[in-house]
Amino acid sequence: MSGDTETERNVKNLIKLIDSHWRTNISSKALNTLQQARWNKGDTIPLTEDVMDLQKHLSKQEQESKEKLRKNANTADWKVLAETLLCQIILFNRRCEGEASKLLLTVYEKRNVPPNCAVN
């Protein structure tokens, strides 16, 4: 803007230099660093006791919701029951919630359930 052609020429040369070396000197090294961080990341898994405690809590919550619904059907208890069942499915599958959310009702109804576990 000030008409300094020398500075303008230097800036244009810098931009050309960055453009020509970006892929090899900067982008690839950044990608390599990200990949190394992923490889070196330690996987933490929950303790068995924690998973068992969560499963017990979810089962208790499920039973309480069923009892409340038998006495008085309402939207809030249906929501709690649905969320509890979804959590149990995710916990059982050890997958992301996206997989469980695509479970069809027909598949759920045709599941193999022992007679003493059947839900009325």
N, CA, C and O atoms as CSV, one atom per row, in Angstrom:
chain,resi,resn,atom,element,x,y,z
A,1,MET,N,N,0.821,-1.183,0.000
A,1,MET,CA,C,0.000,0.000,0.000
A,1,MET,C,C,0.870,1.252,0.000
A,1,MET,O,O,0.477,2.289,-0.535
A,2,SER,N,N,2.049,1.151,0.600
A,2,SER,CA,C,2.912,2.329,0.664
A,2,SER,C,C,3.763,2.474,-0.588
A,2,SER,O,O,4.484,3.462,-0.727
A,3,GLY,N,N,3.696,1.505,-1.508
A,3,GLY,CA,C,4.449,1.599,-2.753
A,3,GLY,C,C,5.859,1.040,-2.642
A,3,GLY,O,O,6.673,1.268,-3.537
A,4,ASP,N,N,6.172,0.322,-1.584
A,4,ASP,CA,C,7.501,-0.257,-1.382
A,4,ASP,C,C,7.601,-1.536,-2.214
A,4,ASP,O,O,7.160,-2.602,-1.784
A,5,THR,N,N,8.182,-1.420,-3.400
A,5,THR,CA,C,8.270,-2.549,-4.324
A,5,THR,C,C,9.238,-3.628,-3.826
A,5,THR,O,O,9.040,-4.810,-4.105
A,6,GLU,N,N,10.265,-3.234,-3.103
A,6,GLU,CA,C,11.230,-4.199,-2.562
A,6,GLU,C,C,10.551,-5.142,-1.569
A,6,GLU,O,O,10.739,-6.356,-1.643
A,7,THR,N,N,9.770,-4.600,-0.651
A,7,THR,CA,C,9.052,-5.424,0.339
A,7,THR,C,C,8.013,-6.290,-0.350
A,7,THR,O,O,7.820,-7.446,0.024
A,8,GLU,N,N,7.348,-5.743,-1.346
A,8,GLU,CA,C,6.352,-6.511,-2.083
A,8,GLU,C,C,6.991,-7.708,-2.770
A,8,GLU,O,O,6.444,-8.810,-2.739
A,9,ARG,N,N,8.156,-7.495,-3.392
A,9,ARG,CA,C,8.875,-8.565,-4.071
A,9,ARG,C,C,9.311,-9.629,-3.064
A,9,ARG,O,O,9.218,-10.823,-3.348
A,10,ASN,N,N,9.783,-9.206,-1.892
A,10,ASN,CA,C,10.218,-10.155,-0.860
A,10,ASN,C,C,9.045,-11.002,-0.350
A,10,ASN,O,O,9.188,-12.206,-0.140
A,11,VAL,N,N,7.894,-10.366,-0.154
A,11,VAL,CA,C,6.716,-11.090,0.318
A,11,VAL,C,C,6.253,-12.098,-0.732
A,11,VAL,O,O,5.903,-13.228,-0.392
A,12,LYS,N,N,6.250,-11.703,-1.993
A,12,LYS,CA,C,5.848,-12.626,-3.063
A,12,LYS,C,C,6.805,-13.808,-3.142
A,12,LYS,O,O,6.374,-14.941,-3.356
A,13,ASN,N,N,8.099,-13.554,-2.971
A,13,ASN,CA,C,9.079,-14.646,-2.974
A,13,ASN,C,C,8.856,-15.590,-1.782
A,13,ASN,O,O,8.990,-16.806,-1.913
A,14,LEU,N,N,8.515,-15.017,-0.627
A,14,LEU,CA,C,8.244,-15.822,0.557
A,14,LEU,C,C,7.017,-16.713,0.329
A,14,LEU,O,O,7.019,-17.888,0.696
A,15,ILE,N,N,5.988,-16.152,-0.269
A,15,ILE,CA,C,4.769,-16.928,-0.550
A,15,ILE,C,C,5.077,-18.060,-1.519
A,15,ILE,O,O,4.581,-19.171,-1.333
A,16,LYS,N,N,5.881,-17.810,-2.548
A,16,LYS,CA,C,6.265,-18.862,-3.499
A,16,LYS,C,C,7.068,-19.951,-2.789
A,16,LYS,O,O,6.874,-21.141,-3.038
A,17,LEU,N,N,7.960,-19.534,-1.915
A,17,LEU,CA,C,8.780,-20.486,-1.165
A,17,LEU,C,C,7.913,-21.370,-0.255
A,17,LEU,O,O,8.101,-22.585,-0.196
A,18,ILE,N,N,6.987,-20.761,0.433
A,18,ILE,CA,C,6.091,-21.518,1.311
A,18,ILE,C,C,5.237,-22.482,0.484
A,18,ILE,O,O,5.087,-23.648,0.850
A,19,ASP,N,N,4.679,-22.001,-0.627
A,19,ASP,CA,C,3.850,-22.860,-1.482
A,19,ASP,C,C,4.631,-24.047,-2.018
A,19,ASP,O,O,4.103,-25.156,-2.090
A,20,SER,N,N,5.865,-23.828,-2.391
A,20,SER,CA,C,6.654,-24.912,-2.987
A,20,SER,C,C,7.126,-25.943,-1.960
A,20,SER,O,O,7.331,-27.106,-2.307
A,21,HIS,N,N,7.299,-25.536,-0.715
A,21,HIS,CA,C,7.813,-26.461,0.299
A,21,HIS,C,C,6.777,-26.884,1.331
A,21,HIS,O,O,7.097,-27.672,2.222
A,22,TRP,N,N,5.552,-26.388,1.241
A,22,TRP,CA,C,4.542,-26.681,2.259
A,22,TRP,C,C,4.264,-28.183,2.364
A,22,TRP,O,O,4.256,-28.752,3.456
A,23,ARG,N,N,4.040,-28.802,1.224
A,23,ARG,CA,C,3.651,-30.207,1.225
A,23,ARG,C,C,4.747,-31.114,1.791
A,23,ARG,O,O,4.452,-32.047,2.538
A,24,THR,N,N,5.982,-30.853,1.447
A,24,THR,CA,C,7.053,-31.758,1.882
A,24,THR,C,C,7.618,-31.414,3.254
A,24,THR,O,O,7.953,-32.319,4.019
A,25,ASN,N,N,7.732,-30.144,3.583
A,25,ASN,CA,C,8.396,-29.767,4.833
A,25,ASN,C,C,7.451,-29.522,6.004
A,25,ASN,O,O,7.857,-29.652,7.159
A,26,ILE,N,N,6.226,-29.176,5.733
A,26,ILE,CA,C,5.336,-28.827,6.839
A,26,ILE,C,C,4.172,-29.802,6.938
A,26,ILE,O,O,3.982,-30.422,7.985
A,27,SER,N,N,3.405,-29.950,5.895
A,27,SER,CA,C,2.203,-30.769,5.937
A,27,SER,C,C,2.517,-32.231,6.233
A,27,SER,O,O,1.864,-32.839,7.081
A,28,SER,N,N,3.496,-32.800,5.554
A,28,SER,CA,C,3.812,-34.218,5.763
A,28,SER,C,C,4.358,-34.466,7.162
A,28,SER,O,O,4.071,-35.501,7.764
A,29,LYS,N,N,5.137,-33.534,7.682
A,29,LYS,CA,C,5.677,-33.696,9.028
A,29,LYS,C,C,4.572,-33.569,10.073
A,29,LYS,O,O,4.583,-34.281,11.077
A,30,ALA,N,N,3.636,-32.681,9.845
A,30,ALA,CA,C,2.514,-32.544,10.776
A,30,ALA,C,C,1.663,-33.813,10.770
A,30,ALA,O,O,1.226,-34.275,11.824
A,31,LEU,N,N,1.428,-34.375,9.583
A,31,LEU,CA,C,0.667,-35.613,9.479
A,31,LEU,C,C,1.409,-36.753,10.174
A,31,LEU,O,O,0.799,-37.555,10.882
A,32,ASN,N,N,2.700,-36.821,9.975
A,32,ASN,CA,C,3.516,-37.847,10.615
A,32,ASN,C,C,3.449,-37.724,12.136
A,32,ASN,O,O,3.353,-38.732,12.836
A,33,THR,N,N,3.500,-36.511,12.643
A,33,THR,CA,C,3.402,-36.283,14.087
A,33,THR,C,C,2.053,-36.741,14.624
A,33,THR,O,O,1.986,-37.362,15.685
A,34,LEU,N,N,0.976,-36.437,13.896
A,34,LEU,CA,C,-0.355,-36.875,14.313
A,34,LEU,C,C,-0.469,-38.394,14.323
A,34,LEU,O,O,-1.053,-38.971,15.240
A,35,GLN,N,N,0.090,-39.038,13.304
A,35,GLN,CA,C,0.030,-40.495,13.235
A,35,GLN,C,C,0.827,-41.130,14.376
A,35,GLN,O,O,0.386,-42.114,14.969
A,36,GLN,N,N,1.988,-40.575,14.680
A,36,GLN,CA,C,2.784,-41.102,15.785
A,36,GLN,C,C,2.053,-40.938,17.110
A,36,GLN,O,O,2.104,-41.824,17.963
A,37,ALA,N,N,1.386,-39.827,17.283
A,37,ALA,CA,C,0.638,-39.601,18.521
A,37,ALA,C,C,-0.485,-40.622,18.660
A,37,ALA,O,O,-0.757,-41.101,19.761
A,38,ARG,N,N,-1.140,-40.958,17.543
A,38,ARG,CA,C,-2.197,-41.964,17.573
A,38,ARG,C,C,-1.649,-43.339,17.935
A,38,ARG,O,O,-2.254,-44.066,18.724
A,39,TRP,N,N,-0.504,-43.694,17.358
A,39,TRP,CA,C,0.096,-44.994,17.627
A,39,TRP,C,C,0.567,-45.098,19.079
A,39,TRP,O,O,0.471,-46.160,19.694
A,40,ASN,N,N,1.068,-44.009,19.609
A,40,ASN,CA,C,1.632,-44.030,20.957
A,40,ASN,C,C,0.587,-43.807,22.046
A,40,ASN,O,O,0.885,-43.907,23.236
A,41,LYS,N,N,-0.627,-43.508,21.632
A,41,LYS,CA,C,-1.685,-43.250,22.607
A,41,LYS,C,C,-2.046,-44.560,23.295
A,41,LYS,O,O,-2.312,-45.568,22.640
A,42,GLY,N,N,-2.051,-44.532,24.595
A,42,GLY,CA,C,-2.415,-45.722,25.350
A,42,GLY,C,C,-3.912,-45.874,25.432
A,42,GLY,O,O,-4.630,-44.904,25.674
A,43,ASP,N,N,-4.385,-47.081,25.233
A,43,ASP,CA,C,-5.815,-47.352,25.362
A,43,ASP,C,C,-6.122,-47.657,26.818
A,43,ASP,O,O,-5.526,-48.544,27.428
A,44,THR,N,N,-7.047,-46.916,27.347
A,44,THR,CA,C,-7.453,-47.188,28.715
A,44,THR,C,C,-8.795,-47.896,28.669
A,44,THR,O,O,-9.727,-47.448,28.001
A,45,ILE,N,N,-8.877,-48.986,29.373
A,45,ILE,CA,C,-10.125,-49.722,29.422
A,45,ILE,C,C,-10.646,-49.672,30.850
A,45,ILE,O,O,-9.865,-49.622,31.800
A,46,PRO,N,N,-11.945,-49.686,30.999
A,46,PRO,CA,C,-12.497,-49.605,32.346
A,46,PRO,C,C,-12.229,-50.895,33.115
A,46,PRO,O,O,-12.076,-51.967,32.529
A,47,LEU,N,N,-12.177,-50.767,34.418
A,47,LEU,CA,C,-12.012,-51.932,35.270
A,47,LEU,C,C,-13.263,-52.800,35.204
A,47,LEU,O,O,-14.367,-52.290,35.016
A,48,THR,N,N,-13.094,-54.088,35.355
A,48,THR,CA,C,-14.220,-55.016,35.310
A,48,THR,C,C,-15.259,-54.653,36.357
A,48,THR,O,O,-16.461,-54.726,36.098
A,49,GLU,N,N,-14.795,-54.260,37.547
A,49,GLU,CA,C,-15.730,-53.897,38.614
A,49,GLU,C,C,-16.583,-52.696,38.215
A,49,GLU,O,O,-17.771,-52.637,38.530
A,50,ASP,N,N,-15.971,-51.744,37.524
A,50,ASP,CA,C,-16.710,-50.556,37.090
A,50,ASP,C,C,-17.784,-50.921,36.074
A,50,ASP,O,O,-18.903,-50.412,36.133
A,51,VAL,N,N,-17.441,-51.799,35.150
A,51,VAL,CA,C,-18.411,-52.231,34.144
A,51,VAL,C,C,-19.554,-52.989,34.819
A,51,VAL,O,O,-20.720,-52.801,34.474
A,52,MET,N,N,-19.212,-53.842,35.780
A,52,MET,CA,C,-20.240,-54.599,36.500
A,52,MET,C,C,-21.147,-53.667,37.307
A,52,MET,O,O,-22.363,-53.856,37.340
A,53,ASP,N,N,-20.556,-52.664,37.956
A,53,ASP,CA,C,-21.350,-51.687,38.707
A,53,ASP,C,C,-22.295,-50.920,37.795
A,53,ASP,O,O,-23.452,-50.686,38.145
A,54,LEU,N,N,-21.802,-50.532,36.631
A,54,LEU,CA,C,-22.646,-49.825,35.667
A,54,LEU,C,C,-23.788,-50.723,35.205
A,54,LEU,O,O,-24.932,-50.278,35.117
A,55,GLN,N,N,-23.484,-51.985,34.911
A,55,GLN,CA,C,-24.522,-52.914,34.468
A,55,GLN,C,C,-25.576,-53.121,35.554
A,55,GLN,O,O,-26.769,-53.171,35.254
A,56,LYS,N,N,-25.148,-53.241,36.811
A,56,LYS,CA,C,-26.096,-53.394,37.916
A,56,LYS,C,C,-26.989,-52.155,38.041
A,56,LYS,O,O,-28.200,-52.268,38.235
A,57,HIS,N,N,-26.384,-50.990,37.931
A,57,HIS,CA,C,-27.150,-49.745,38.016
A,57,HIS,C,C,-28.177,-49.659,36.891
A,57,HIS,O,O,-29.329,-49.287,37.116
A,58,LEU,N,N,-27.745,-50.009,35.672
A,58,LEU,CA,C,-28.660,-49.938,34.532
A,58,LEU,C,C,-29.812,-50.938,34.688
A,58,LEU,O,O,-30.956,-50.624,34.362
A,59,SER,N,N,-29.510,-52.131,35.183
A,59,SER,CA,C,-30.563,-53.128,35.395
A,59,SER,C,C,-31.558,-52.649,36.444
A,59,SER,O,O,-32.767,-52.817,36.287
A,60,LYS,N,N,-31.041,-52.053,37.512
A,60,LYS,CA,C,-31.912,-51.530,38.561
A,60,LYS,C,C,-32.791,-50.402,38.002
A,60,LYS,O,O,-33.989,-50.342,38.280
A,61,GLN,N,N,-32.188,-49.524,37.223
A,61,GLN,CA,C,-32.931,-48.413,36.615
A,61,GLN,C,C,-34.003,-48.937,35.669
A,61,GLN,O,O,-35.112,-48.404,35.619
A,62,GLU,N,N,-33.666,-49.987,34.915
A,62,GLU,CA,C,-34.629,-50.602,33.999
A,62,GLU,C,C,-35.826,-51.156,34.774
A,62,GLU,O,O,-36.975,-50.910,34.408
A,63,GLN,N,N,-35.552,-51.903,35.842
A,63,GLN,CA,C,-36.633,-52.490,36.638
A,63,GLN,C,C,-37.518,-51.408,37.260
A,63,GLN,O,O,-38.743,-51.531,37.264
A,64,GLU,N,N,-36.898,-50.352,37.784
A,64,GLU,CA,C,-37.667,-49.262,38.381
A,64,GLU,C,C,-38.560,-48.589,37.339
A,64,GLU,O,O,-39.715,-48.267,37.616
A,65,SER,N,N,-38.018,-48.382,36.150
A,65,SER,CA,C,-38.809,-47.749,35.084
A,65,SER,C,C,-39.976,-48.632,34.678
A,65,SER,O,O,-41.075,-48.132,34.438
A,66,LYS,N,N,-39.752,-49.940,34.598
A,66,LYS,CA,C,-40.832,-50.864,34.236
A,66,LYS,C,C,-41.945,-50.833,35.282
A,66,LYS,O,O,-43.130,-50.812,34.949
A,67,GLU,N,N,-41.541,-50.832,36.545
A,67,GLU,CA,C,-42.537,-50.789,37.620
A,67,GLU,C,C,-43.359,-49.499,37.558
A,67,GLU,O,O,-44.582,-49.526,37.694
A,68,LYS,N,N,-42.684,-48.389,37.355
A,68,LYS,CA,C,-43.387,-47.106,37.260
A,68,LYS,C,C,-44.346,-47.102,36.071
A,68,LYS,O,O,-45.452,-46.569,36.161
A,69,LEU,N,N,-43.921,-47.697,34.961
A,69,LEU,CA,C,-44.775,-47.726,33.770
A,69,LEU,C,C,-45.978,-48.639,33.967
A,69,LEU,O,O,-47.056,-48.366,33.440
A,70,ARG,N,N,-45.802,-49.722,34.726
A,70,ARG,CA,C,-46.936,-50.611,35.003
A,70,ARG,C,C,-47.998,-49.890,35.838
A,70,ARG,O,O,-49.198,-50.098,35.658
A,71,LYS,N,N,-47.531,-49.045,36.747
A,71,LYS,CA,C,-48.452,-48.315,37.618
A,71,LYS,C,C,-49.095,-47.135,36.892
A,71,LYS,O,O,-50.300,-46.904,36.996
A,72,ASN,N,N,-48.264,-46.393,36.153
A,72,ASN,CA,C,-48.757,-45.184,35.501
A,72,ASN,C,C,-47.879,-44.893,34.285
A,72,ASN,O,O,-46.752,-44.422,34.435
A,73,ALA,N,N,-48.377,-45.162,33.106
A,73,ALA,CA,C,-47.604,-44.937,31.881
A,73,ALA,C,C,-47.490,-43.440,31.610
A,73,ALA,O,O,-48.490,-42.726,31.544
A,74,ASN,N,N,-46.229,-42.977,31.453
A,74,ASN,CA,C,-46.003,-41.570,31.104
A,74,ASN,C,C,-44.741,-41.449,30.272
A,74,ASN,O,O,-43.907,-42.354,30.239
A,75,THR,N,N,-44.620,-40.342,29.617
A,75,THR,CA,C,-43.522,-40.113,28.679
A,75,THR,C,C,-42.164,-40.117,29.363
A,75,THR,O,O,-41.206,-40.669,28.820
A,76,ALA,N,N,-42.061,-39.525,30.521
A,76,ALA,CA,C,-40.769,-39.419,31.208
A,76,ALA,C,C,-40.199,-40.790,31.537
A,76,ALA,O,O,-39.006,-41.027,31.347
A,77,ASP,N,N,-41.046,-41.702,32.031
A,77,ASP,CA,C,-40.562,-43.038,32.370
A,77,ASP,C,C,-40.228,-43.850,31.124
A,77,ASP,O,O,-39.298,-44.657,31.143
A,78,TRP,N,N,-40.973,-43.646,30.046
A,78,TRP,CA,C,-40.630,-44.307,28.775
A,78,TRP,C,C,-39.262,-43.845,28.302
A,78,TRP,O,O,-38.464,-44.647,27.816
A,79,LYS,N,N,-38.993,-42.563,28.443
A,79,LYS,CA,C,-37.701,-42.025,28.011
A,79,LYS,C,C,-36.572,-42.622,28.838
A,79,LYS,O,O,-35.541,-43.012,28.290
A,80,VAL,N,N,-36.757,-42.696,30.152
A,80,VAL,CA,C,-35.733,-43.278,31.025
A,80,VAL,C,C,-35.493,-44.736,30.648
A,80,VAL,O,O,-34.346,-45.175,30.562
A,81,LEU,N,N,-36.572,-45.486,30.423
A,81,LEU,CA,C,-36.440,-46.892,30.042
A,81,LEU,C,C,-35.717,-47.040,28.710
A,81,LEU,O,O,-34.841,-47.894,28.576
A,82,ALA,N,N,-36.070,-46.222,27.726
A,82,ALA,CA,C,-35.427,-46.293,26.409
A,82,ALA,C,C,-33.935,-45.965,26.506
A,82,ALA,O,O,-33.106,-46.640,25.895
A,83,GLU,N,N,-33.603,-44.942,27.263
A,83,GLU,CA,C,-32.191,-44.565,27.418
A,83,GLU,C,C,-31.412,-45.646,28.163
A,83,GLU,O,O,-30.261,-45.929,27.832
A,84,THR,N,N,-32.043,-46.243,29.164
A,84,THR,CA,C,-31.386,-47.308,29.921
A,84,THR,C,C,-31.115,-48.508,29.032
A,84,THR,O,O,-30.028,-49.085,29.075
A,85,LEU,N,N,-32.100,-48.886,28.223
A,85,LEU,CA,C,-31.912,-50.025,27.317
A,85,LEU,C,C,-30.843,-49.732,26.272
A,85,LEU,O,O,-30.048,-50.607,25.930
A,86,LEU,N,N,-30.823,-48.505,25.768
A,86,LEU,CA,C,-29.796,-48.131,24.798
A,86,LEU,C,C,-28.410,-48.221,25.431
A,86,LEU,O,O,-27.471,-48.709,24.802
A,87,CYS,N,N,-28.281,-47.757,26.655
A,87,CYS,CA,C,-26.998,-47.850,27.358
A,87,CYS,C,C,-26.571,-49.297,27.537
A,87,CYS,O,O,-25.394,-49.626,27.389
A,88,GLN,N,N,-27.527,-50.160,27.856
A,88,GLN,CA,C,-27.196,-51.573,28.032
A,88,GLN,C,C,-26.750,-52.203,26.719
A,88,GLN,O,O,-25.829,-53.020,26.705
A,89,ILE,N,N,-27.384,-51.837,25.637
A,89,ILE,CA,C,-26.999,-52.374,24.331
A,89,ILE,C,C,-25.593,-51.918,23.967
A,89,ILE,O,O,-24.777,-52.713,23.500
A,90,ILE,N,N,-25.315,-50.642,24.180
A,90,ILE,CA,C,-23.981,-50.107,23.874
A,90,ILE,C,C,-22.932,-50.787,24.746
A,90,ILE,O,O,-21.861,-51.153,24.262
A,91,LEU,N,N,-23.234,-50.955,26.016
A,91,LEU,CA,C,-22.303,-51.611,26.938
A,91,LEU,C,C,-22.061,-53.053,26.534
A,91,LEU,O,O,-20.929,-53.535,26.584
A,92,PHE,N,N,-23.120,-53.743,26.134
A,92,PHE,CA,C,-22.997,-55.136,25.722
A,92,PHE,C,C,-22.168,-55.267,24.451
A,92,PHE,O,O,-21.310,-56.144,24.351
A,93,ASN,N,N,-22.424,-54.399,23.486
A,93,ASN,CA,C,-21.712,-54.457,22.205
A,93,ASN,C,C,-20.303,-53.887,22.280
A,93,ASN,O,O,-19.437,-54.239,21.480
A,94,ARG,N,N,-20.080,-52.996,23.257
A,94,ARG,CA,C,-18.805,-52.279,23.371
A,94,ARG,C,C,-18.481,-51.542,22.077
A,94,ARG,O,O,-17.337,-51.525,21.623
A,95,ARG,N,N,-19.483,-50.951,21.509
A,95,ARG,CA,C,-19.342,-50.187,20.274
A,95,ARG,C,C,-19.888,-48.790,20.489
A,95,ARG,O,O,-20.322,-48.432,21.584
A,96,CYS,N,N,-19.858,-48.022,19.436
A,96,CYS,CA,C,-20.381,-46.657,19.535
A,96,CYS,C,C,-21.906,-46.662,19.495
A,96,CYS,O,O,-22.522,-47.629,19.047
A,97,GLU,N,N,-22.495,-45.593,19.961
A,97,GLU,CA,C,-23.945,-45.517,20.019
A,97,GLU,C,C,-24.588,-45.508,18.647
A,97,GLU,O,O,-25.765,-45.847,18.519
A,98,GLY,N,N,-23.846,-45.130,17.619
A,98,GLY,CA,C,-24.404,-45.090,16.270
A,98,GLY,C,C,-24.855,-46.457,15.803
A,98,GLY,O,O,-25.875,-46.575,15.125
A,99,GLU,N,N,-24.110,-47.489,16.156
A,99,GLU,CA,C,-24.465,-48.846,15.758
A,99,GLU,C,C,-25.757,-49.282,16.448
A,99,GLU,O,O,-26.639,-49.854,15.807
A,100,ALA,N,N,-25.870,-49.018,17.730
A,100,ALA,CA,C,-27.067,-49.419,18.481
A,100,ALA,C,C,-28.283,-48.619,18.040
A,100,ALA,O,O,-29.401,-49.134,18.061
A,101,SER,N,N,-28.084,-47.374,17.645
A,101,SER,CA,C,-29.225,-46.540,17.248
A,101,SER,C,C,-29.846,-47.015,15.939
A,101,SER,O,O,-30.972,-46.634,15.619
A,102,LYS,N,N,-29.129,-47.841,15.178
A,102,LYS,CA,C,-29.651,-48.353,13.916
A,102,LYS,C,C,-30.317,-49.719,14.076
A,102,LYS,O,O,-30.767,-50.315,13.098
A,103,LEU,N,N,-30.377,-50.209,15.317
A,103,LEU,CA,C,-31.017,-51.491,15.590
A,103,LEU,C,C,-32.509,-51.388,15.309
A,103,LEU,O,O,-33.191,-50.505,15.827
A,104,LEU,N,N,-33.001,-52.292,14.491
A,104,LEU,CA,C,-34.417,-52.290,14.135
A,104,LEU,C,C,-35.228,-52.986,15.213
A,104,LEU,O,O,-34.746,-53.912,15.866
A,105,LEU,N,N,-36.444,-52.541,15.393
A,105,LEU,CA,C,-37.330,-53.122,16.393
A,105,LEU,C,C,-37.581,-54.597,16.087
A,105,LEU,O,O,-37.656,-55.413,17.006
A,106,THR,N,N,-37.711,-54.945,14.817
A,106,THR,CA,C,-37.958,-56.344,14.447
A,106,THR,C,C,-36.789,-57.241,14.847
A,106,THR,O,O,-36.996,-58.379,15.270
A,107,VAL,N,N,-35.574,-56.740,14.717
A,107,VAL,CA,C,-34.396,-57.503,15.130
A,107,VAL,C,C,-34.389,-57.682,16.644
A,107,VAL,O,O,-34.085,-58.763,17.148
A,108,TYR,N,N,-34.725,-56.622,17.358
A,108,TYR,CA,C,-34.773,-56.688,18.819
A,108,TYR,C,C,-35.828,-57.688,19.276
A,108,TYR,O,O,-35.578,-58.471,20.192
A,109,GLU,N,N,-36.997,-57.673,18.653
A,109,GLU,CA,C,-38.076,-58.574,19.043
A,109,GLU,C,C,-37.761,-60.030,18.735
A,109,GLU,O,O,-38.264,-60.918,19.424
A,110,LYS,N,N,-36.939,-60.305,17.712
A,110,LYS,CA,C,-36.595,-61.673,17.321
A,110,LYS,C,C,-35.345,-62.198,18.022
A,110,LYS,O,O,-34.870,-63.289,17.705
A,111,ARG,N,N,-34.806,-61.428,18.975
A,111,ARG,CA,C,-33.586,-61.839,19.658
A,111,ARG,C,C,-33.806,-63.142,20.409
A,111,ARG,O,O,-34.941,-63.502,20.722
A,112,ASN,N,N,-32.726,-63.843,20.695
A,112,ASN,CA,C,-32.775,-65.101,21.415
A,112,ASN,C,C,-32.719,-64.812,22.911
A,112,ASN,O,O,-31.664,-64.467,23.444
A,113,VAL,N,N,-33.865,-64.955,23.587
A,113,VAL,CA,C,-33.967,-64.653,25.009
A,113,VAL,C,C,-34.418,-65.894,25.752
A,113,VAL,O,O,-35.414,-66.507,25.370
A,114,PRO,N,N,-33.709,-66.284,26.809
A,114,PRO,CA,C,-34.179,-67.408,27.615
A,114,PRO,C,C,-35.551,-67.082,28.220
A,114,PRO,O,O,-35.838,-65.916,28.491
A,115,PRO,N,N,-36.406,-68.102,28.437
A,115,PRO,CA,C,-37.772,-67.860,28.941
A,115,PRO,C,C,-37.831,-67.073,30.252
A,115,PRO,O,O,-38.743,-66.268,30.436
A,116,ASN,N,N,-36.882,-67.286,31.165
A,116,ASN,CA,C,-36.934,-66.588,32.443
A,116,ASN,C,C,-36.528,-65.125,32.339
A,116,ASN,O,O,-36.682,-64.383,33.308
A,117,CYS,N,N,-36.017,-64.691,31.199
A,117,CYS,CA,C,-35.600,-63.303,31.016
A,117,CYS,C,C,-36.613,-62.515,30.182
A,117,CYS,O,O,-36.433,-61.317,29.960
A,118,ALA,N,N,-37.642,-63.158,29.734
A,118,ALA,CA,C,-38.608,-62.485,28.861
A,118,ALA,C,C,-39.280,-61.325,29.599
A,118,ALA,O,O,-39.603,-61.420,30.783
A,119,VAL,N,N,-39.480,-60.233,28.866
A,119,VAL,CA,C,-40.099,-59.016,29.408
A,119,VAL,C,C,-41.555,-58.996,28.997
A,119,VAL,O,O,-41.877,-59.217,27.829
A,120,ASN,N,N,-42.424,-58.737,29.936
A,120,ASN,CA,C,-43.870,-58.652,29.622
A,120,ASN,C,C,-44.225,-57.280,29.168
A,120,ASN,O,O,-45.386,-57.012,28.860
